[in-house]
Amino acid sequence: MIRGSCLCGGVKFRITGSLTQALNCHCSMCRKAQGSAFRSRASLKAADFEWVQGESLVTFYESSRGNHRGFCRVCGSPILSKFDAHPSYYGLPLGALDDDPGIRPALHVHVSSKAPWFTITDDLPQLPDGPTGWIPGASSSMTKSTTTR
């Protein structure tokens, strides 16, 4: 089991399954939603996600068509993303977790729109856009796009 919560502690959740597809997203929407250079996120089965407390404190914003970002309405912490096209999977910001997720980001995506003040210094693959054919929770065919350095 993996536990997570928001900054104020009003929202708490647990994950009973495995996380998959961990990556660092540098798109402008993720940067703005996180208030950071990028968003470290993973996918999980919706059935493996359970609210412990504060579900009523989570507000969803449709940041792009069919992509709903949930955040605590009290402290603003990002909690999870829901996808209209893939309702059986969620996206989860790794920063909301209280426990080790047991997975590490495997690549950087949308580096063509990364923050100009940030330099990627690790050796993970870098994709200029998103992974080709990416589907939340699918097996890791995420690195089919050409990487950039």
MOKASUL-V754107 format. One record per backbone hydrogen bond with DSSP energy under -1.0 kcal/mol. CO is the residue of the C=O (numbers start at 1). NH is the residue of the N-H. Records with the same first field share a line. If there is no record, write none. Layout:
# MOKASUL-V754107
CO = NH / NH
This chain:
# MOKASUL-V754107
2 = 15
3 = 98 / 99
4 = 13
11 = 6
12 = 52 / 53
13 = 4
14 = 50
15 = 2
20 = 43
22 = 106
23 = 41
24 = 109
25 = 39
27 = 31
28 = 32
29 = 33
30 = 34
31 = 35 / 36
39 = 25
40 = 94
41 = 23
42 = 92
43 = 20
44 = 90
45 = 48
46 = 49
48 = 16
50 = 14
53 = 12
54 = 57
55 = 58
57 = 73
59 = 71
61 = 63 / 69
64 = 67
66 = 84
67 = 63 / 64
68 = 82
69 = 61
70 = 79 / 80
71 = 59
72 = 76
77 = 72
80 = 70
81 = 91
82 = 68
86 = 89
88 = 46
90 = 44
91 = 81
92 = 42
93 = 96
94 = 97
96 = 5
107 = 24
108 = 127
109 = 26
110 = 113
111 = 114
115 = 118
125 = 108
126 = 148
127 = 111
128 = 112
129 = 110
131 = 134
135 = 138
139 = 141
141 = 144
